Amino acid sequence: MKKTWANSGLDLHLDLPASRVRAGLEAALRDAVRDGRLHPGARLPPSRALAADLGIARNSVAEAYGQLVAEGWLTARTGSGTWVAPYRPRPRQAPVLAPAESAVPRYDLRAGVPDLGAFPRRAWLAAARAALDAAPDHLLGYPDPRGLPPLRTALASYLARARGVSVTADRIVVCSGFAHGLALICQVLGARGGTAVALEQYGSQAHRRVVRAHGLRCLALPVDGDGAVPRALGRAAAAVLTPAHQFPLGVTLAPRRRRDFIEWATASGGLVIEDDYDGEFRYDRQPIGAMQALAPDHVVYAGTASKSLASGLRLGWLAVPAPLLDEVVTAKEAAGAQASVLDQLTMARLLASGGYDRQIRHARLAYRRRRDRLAAAVLRHAPGVEVTGIAAGLHAVLRLPAGQNEAGLVAGAAARGLAVEGLAGYRTGGASHGPALVIGYGRPAGHAFTAALARLGAALAQAAAGPAAGPPR
Amino acid sequence: MKKTWANSGLDLHLDLPASRVRAGLEAALRDAVRDGRLHPGARLPPSRALAADLGIARNSVAEAYGQLVAEGWLTARTGSGTWVAPYRPRPRQAPVLAPAESAVPRYDLRAGVPDLGAFPRRAWLAAARAALDAAPDHLLGYPDPRGLPPLRTALASYLARARGVSVTADRIVVCSGFAHGLALICQVLGARGGTAVALEQYGSQAHRRVVRAHGLRCLALPVDGDGAVPRALGRAAAAVLTPAHQFPLGVTLAPRRRRDFIEWATASGGLVIEDDYDGEFRYDRQPIGAMQALAPDHVVYAGTASKSLASGLRLGWLAVPAPLLDEVVTAKEAAGAQASVLDQLTMARLLASGGYDRQIRHARLAYRRRRDRLAAAVLRHAPGVEVTGIAAGLHAVLRLPAGQNEAGLVAGAAARGLAVEGLAGYRTGGASHGPALVIGYGRPAGHAFTAALARLGAALAQAAAGPAAGPPR
């Protein structure tokens, strides 16, 4: 019902719902103040008068006035009436809107995300139910800032077994993905007076942003066929490495290089941050153990569930050198962020039950098949393109013949509805590798993989045919 | 089976399991290097010889050597043998241990945690299942740093309806509890050149630590019967307030004070950070709306699921003024932490289905009953103690008669197996309130509440009887 507030001297329309009259009156008055229809200092009608005018109980009006006085919208003095409190009117906001989601390309072979369709929804829910059933109430309170003990115990055991990490549960710190872990370490390095962190010259731009956001400079480590080169490390407080499978070039850090970095760390007091982002996925042999075990006091090992389960879980873990542990935990408390205990308990259960290993084995097989299909497709459509970095992981680097235009190929693929990325986007500083595409073959849903490969093949074939070829149909 | 490595010239015992021989050999060799039993530079026997000695296939030995070379433990040159790589031996670590859990007191009436037994496990799991069933795969990828759109939409609508917050979904930023939200704002304030933040003189020490960890000074706002006093705000970049129910004193911020803080903020460019930690729980009347709506461009509203569901969820939300939004999102990306998309989707579903409101209503009723029982127990056992701050929230302040010893009472309760806290622990600077206990009546499990109250009553009665009374039995 639409009512007019006739006796107030103000042109004020109040829409009151038929039920919940008092709440409706409050909302209408708030809106009127917000809109500027009721000006600061305006006197409101006596509750008795407004009640009669609106045909509602006087009590409802008096209670609404009281509520709005308590909230600061109105002021009242006993016996002398009710006014609109001082308030800066501002334009009425648009009603609650769903923000636009970022566009999802039709086919997507960009690296960094696994096949999200392979997330074991049923196994996760079953583990969540079992974990919640078994959890005593107190585990649902504020968690230990290092993470829940059952999860840290399960992780220490898993990491020792599957990745050769040398760690005990008390040195595991659960975090919310690699970027969070890196931010915590940067926080500690900055507090210790560090000024720079070395990162591989080809790598994640987001990680460089995290480093810089903590006031640290980024140094660039060259990457060659043996992985990162331990050069220009002089003033670095830490070196961030991807030893198992360089991201994105895909090489494994050579044994000699591993030792060189460890020697640098032990000699200089520097820290190696080992980003083991896809260490579980190795196809030609058993996974290469983490380099952390070579010097657990000088290496922070970092792993996540972002590739093995789902990036959106935002669940990761650090194996922290004992001398650094307190500082990392303090930094974590200061930053205030923690993973949900429900997810922590679920993950612990999945690890302890073997469900996590099962998921890894299934995924490894599926990704290996995709890798082989990718290599075959490239060979068929563009034999001049070399497929590298495929011994492990969820992505490959397609090295284009000299003279081919990386950006043009990316654009050509986009015109076919396929998102791919050139190697250039991962680079900082001058190019030391020729034109290439970074292909995340793990990403598409299973049903879309064939079509995505076909589009990639077509784009490569067109690029190979040379710039004289027409635009994509 | 226990095997002796007889022909190596080293006193080396390798425990090899009967199955998975190669992996066992690798682990044994890693251990031997780690322990220092195999010294850097020591030459390993040829694979053929070791295989014969151990009675295993030569291939297994060769593969194990290859693996350890790749991991950096050994070095090899074709045709000239295998050596232990340079390595600093370090003491063998203890096997994986479960860290000790912090002691859980038998009865606990400390504030800050709700009844974790009331967490709606079944409803949460059902919502999680429904949310996962409905979620398209891409929602399981890296989330929008502001939080998932479905959750932000549901929160904007809930906050407008239940808390009178003036916000649209695009200005909601999902975070991991209040401390995380506060850390993000402090990050922004520091980057803008802010030097100090005003916090209520009685409040959470953890929040003060978060402020200081971001290089900002803490100013103390006095708290009287009308809530925080807008004094000594001069250089503050922000004021952190608990308007609905001051923590821990329990008063509601008076209307005049609300306007004073808003005036300060608009005049000085300062920010009000509204910590609405238990705004849903008001017993004598409908909840008092958030002060954010008075000036949405000058107030950051912060809410969490820590009191309404479970602290361990680590799920919170900010309604951010438009001019601050980009900086907050940038700070969040740099800090790398995000809430799990599974929890975000579940929470969105719980909000949209009405399940969250249902939980709030149940909890409000239950807490109100507890509050009444607490007040009655205190009146019965210690009529000289005044129960205050109980119009809302999950805790009360028991003001002790002048001369009573707060710390002694806390110790007396502890001797009875009951954890309680004195007001002093929440204070910074000189005392402006007399001795008091802060009692979190929401915390104990339902079945333990009666016993906890009885212990509290006994401790209060003993304290009232004076220091002459003997120690607790």
Boltz contact constraints between the chains, C-beta under 6 A:
constraints:
  - contact:
      token1: [A, 69]
      token2: [B, 255]
      max_distance: 6.0
  - contact:
      token1: [A, 70]
      token2: [B, 288]
      max_distance: 6.0
  - contact:
      token1: [A, 71]
      token2: [B, 288]
      max_distance: 6.0
  - contact:
      token1: [A, 71]
      token2: [B, 289]
      max_distance: 6.0
  - contact:
      token1: [A, 72]
      token2: [B, 255]
      max_distance: 6.0
  - contact:
      token1: [A, 72]
      token2: [B, 258]
      max_distance: 6.0
  - contact:
      token1: [A, 72]
      token2: [B, 259]
      max_distance: 6.0
  - contact:
      token1: [A, 72]
      token2: [B, 294]
      max_distance: 6.0
  - contact:
      token1: [A, 85]
      token2: [B, 259]
      max_distance: 6.0
  - contact:
      token1: [A, 93]
      token2: [B, 168]
      max_distance: 6.0
  - contact:
      token1: [A, 96]
      token2: [B, 156]
      max_distance: 6.0
  - contact:
      token1: [A, 96]
      token2: [B, 157]
      max_distance: 6.0
  - contact:
      token1: [A, 96]
      token2: [B, 168]
      max_distance: 6.0
  - contact:
      token1: [A, 96]
      token2: [B, 169]
      max_distance: 6.0
  - contact:
      token1: [A, 97]
      token2: [B, 168]
      max_distance: 6.0
  - contact:
      token1: [A, 97]
      token2: [B, 169]
      max_distance: 6.0
  - contact:
      token1: [A, 98]
      token2: [B, 149]
      max_distance: 6.0
  - contact:
      token1: [A, 98]
      token2: [B, 153]
      max_distance: 6.0
  - contact:
      token1: [A, 98]
      token2: [B, 169]
      max_distance: 6.0
  - contact:
      token1: [A, 99]
      token2: [B, 149]
      max_distance: 6.0
  - contact:
      token1: [A, 99]
      token2: [B, 169]
      max_distance: 6.0
  - contact:
      token1: [A, 99]
      token2: [B, 170]
      max_distance: 6.0
  - contact:
      token1: [A, 101]
      token2: [B, 149]
      max_distance: 6.0
  - contact:
      token1: [A, 104]
      token2: [B, 138]
      max_distance: 6.0
  - contact:
      token1: [A, 113]
      token2: [B, 141]
      max_distance: 6.0
  - contact:
      token1: [A, 116]
      token2: [B, 137]
      max_distance: 6.0
  - contact:
      token1: [A, 116]
      token2: [B, 140]
      max_distance: 6.0
  - contact:
      token1: [A, 116]
      token2: [B, 141]
      max_distance: 6.0
  - contact:
      token1: [A, 117]
      token2: [B, 137]
      max_distance: 6.0
  - contact:
      token1: [A, 119]
      token2: [B, 140]
      max_distance: 6.0
  - contact:
      token1: [A, 121]
      token2: [B, 132]
      max_distance: 6.0
  - contact:
      token1: [A, 125]
      token2: [B, 129]
      max_distance: 6.0
  - contact:
      token1: [A, 129]
      token2: [B, 125]
      max_distance: 6.0
  - contact:
      token1: [A, 132]
      token2: [B, 121]
      max_distance: 6.0
  - contact:
      token1: [A, 137]
      token2: [B, 116]
      max_distance: 6.0
  - contact:
      token1: [A, 137]
      token2: [B, 117]
      max_distance: 6.0
  - contact:
      token1: [A, 138]
      token2: [B, 104]
      max_distance: 6.0
  - contact:
      token1: [A, 140]
      token2: [B, 116]
      max_distance: 6.0
  - contact:
      token1: [A, 140]
      token2: [B, 119]
      max_distance: 6.0
  - contact:
      token1: [A, 140]
      token2: [B, 310]
      max_distance: 6.0
  - contact:
      token1: [A, 140]
      token2: [B, 312]
      max_distance: 6.0
  - contact:
      token1: [A, 141]
      token2: [B, 113]
      max_distance: 6.0
  - contact:
      token1: [A, 141]
      token2: [B, 116]
      max_distance: 6.0
  - contact:
      token1: [A, 141]
      token2: [B, 311]
      max_distance: 6.0
  - contact:
      token1: [A, 141]
      token2: [B, 312]
      max_distance: 6.0
  - contact:
      token1: [A, 142]
      token2: [B, 311]
      max_distance: 6.0
  - contact:
      token1: [A, 143]
      token2: [B, 312]
      max_distance: 6.0
  - contact:
      token1: [A, 149]
      token2: [B, 98]
      max_distance: 6.0
  - contact:
      token1: [A, 149]
      token2: [B, 99]
      max_distance: 6.0
  - contact:
      token1: [A, 149]
      token2: [B, 101]
      max_distance: 6.0
  - contact:
      token1: [A, 153]
      token2: [B, 98]
      max_distance: 6.0
  - contact:
      token1: [A, 156]
      token2: [B, 96]
      max_distance: 6.0
  - contact:
      token1: [A, 157]
      token2: [B, 96]
      max_distance: 6.0
  - contact:
      token1: [A, 168]
      token2: [B, 93]
      max_distance: 6.0
  - contact:
      token1: [A, 168]
      token2: [B, 96]
      max_distance: 6.0
  - contact:
      token1: [A, 168]
      token2: [B, 97]
      max_distance: 6.0
  - contact:
      token1: [A, 169]
      token2: [B, 96]
      max_distance: 6.0
  - contact:
      token1: [A, 169]
      token2: [B, 97]
      max_distance: 6.0
  - contact:
      token1: [A, 169]
      token2: [B, 98]
      max_distance: 6.0
  - contact:
      token1: [A, 169]
      token2: [B, 99]
      max_distance: 6.0
  - contact:
      token1: [A, 170]
      token2: [B, 99]
      max_distance: 6.0
  - contact:
      token1: [A, 176]
      token2: [B, 337]
      max_distance: 6.0
  - contact:
      token1: [A, 176]
      token2: [B, 338]
      max_distance: 6.0
  - contact:
      token1: [A, 179]
      token2: [B, 336]
      max_distance: 6.0
  - contact:
      token1: [A, 180]
      token2: [B, 336]
      max_distance: 6.0
  - contact:
      token1: [A, 180]
      token2: [B, 337]
      max_distance: 6.0
  - contact:
      token1: [A, 183]
      token2: [B, 335]
      max_distance: 6.0
  - contact:
      token1: [A, 183]
      token2: [B, 336]
      max_distance: 6.0
  - contact:
      token1: [A, 210]
      token2: [B, 334]
      max_distance: 6.0
  - contact:
      token1: [A, 210]
      token2: [B, 336]
      max_distance: 6.0
  - contact:
      token1: [A, 213]
      token2: [B, 334]
      max_distance: 6.0
  - contact:
      token1: [A, 255]
      token2: [B, 69]
      max_distance: 6.0
  - contact:
      token1: [A, 255]
      token2: [B, 72]
      max_distance: 6.0
  - contact:
      token1: [A, 258]
      token2: [B, 72]
      max_distance: 6.0
  - contact:
      token1: [A, 259]
      token2: [B, 72]
      max_distance: 6.0
  - contact:
      token1: [A, 259]
      token2: [B, 85]
      max_distance: 6.0
  - contact:
      token1: [A, 288]
      token2: [B, 70]
      max_distance: 6.0
  - contact:
      token1: [A, 288]
      token2: [B, 71]
      max_distance: 6.0
  - contact:
      token1: [A, 289]
      token2: [B, 71]
      max_distance: 6.0
  - contact:
      token1: [A, 291]
      token2: [B, 72]
      max_distance: 6.0
  - contact:
      token1: [A, 294]
      token2: [B, 72]
      max_distance: 6.0
  - contact:
      token1: [A, 310]
      token2: [B, 140]
      max_distance: 6.0
  - contact:
      token1: [A, 311]
      token2: [B, 141]
      max_distance: 6.0
  - contact:
      token1: [A, 311]
      token2: [B, 142]
      max_distance: 6.0
  - contact:
      token1: [A, 312]
      token2: [B, 140]
      max_distance: 6.0
  - contact:
      token1: [A, 312]
      token2: [B, 141]
      max_distance: 6.0
  - contact:
      token1: [A, 312]
      token2: [B, 143]
      max_distance: 6.0
  - contact:
      token1: [A, 312]
      token2: [B, 341]
      max_distance: 6.0
  - contact:
      token1: [A, 313]
      token2: [B, 340]
      max_distance: 6.0
  - contact:
      token1: [A, 314]
      token2: [B, 338]
      max_distance: 6.0
  - contact:
      token1: [A, 314]
      token2: [B, 340]
      max_distance: 6.0
  - contact:
      token1: [A, 334]
      token2: [B, 210]
      max_distance: 6.0
  - contact:
      token1: [A, 334]
      token2: [B, 213]
      max_distance: 6.0
  - contact:
      token1: [A, 335]
      token2: [B, 183]
      max_distance: 6.0
  - contact:
      token1: [A, 335]
      token2: [B, 335]
      max_distance: 6.0
  - contact:
      token1: [A, 336]
      token2: [B, 179]
      max_distance: 6.0
  - contact:
      token1: [A, 336]
      token2: [B, 180]
      max_distance: 6.0
  - contact:
      token1: [A, 336]
      token2: [B, 183]
      max_distance: 6.0
  - contact:
      token1: [A, 336]
      token2: [B, 210]
      max_distance: 6.0
  - contact:
      token1: [A, 337]
      token2: [B, 176]
      max_distance: 6.0
  - contact:
      token1: [A, 337]
      token2: [B, 180]
      max_distance: 6.0
  - contact:
      token1: [A, 337]
      token2: [B, 337]
      max_distance: 6.0
  - contact:
      token1: [A, 338]
      token2: [B, 176]
      max_distance: 6.0
  - contact:
      token1: [A, 338]
      token2: [B, 314]
      max_distance: 6.0
  - contact:
      token1: [A, 340]
      token2: [B, 313]
      max_distance: 6.0
  - contact:
      token1: [A, 340]
      token2: [B, 314]
      max_distance: 6.0
  - contact:
      token1: [A, 340]
      token2: [B, 340]
      max_distance: 6.0
  - contact:
      token1: [A, 340]
      token2: [B, 343]
      max_distance: 6.0
  - contact:
      token1: [A, 341]
      token2: [B, 312]
      max_distance: 6.0
  - contact:
      token1: [A, 343]
      token2: [B, 340]
      max_distance: 6.0
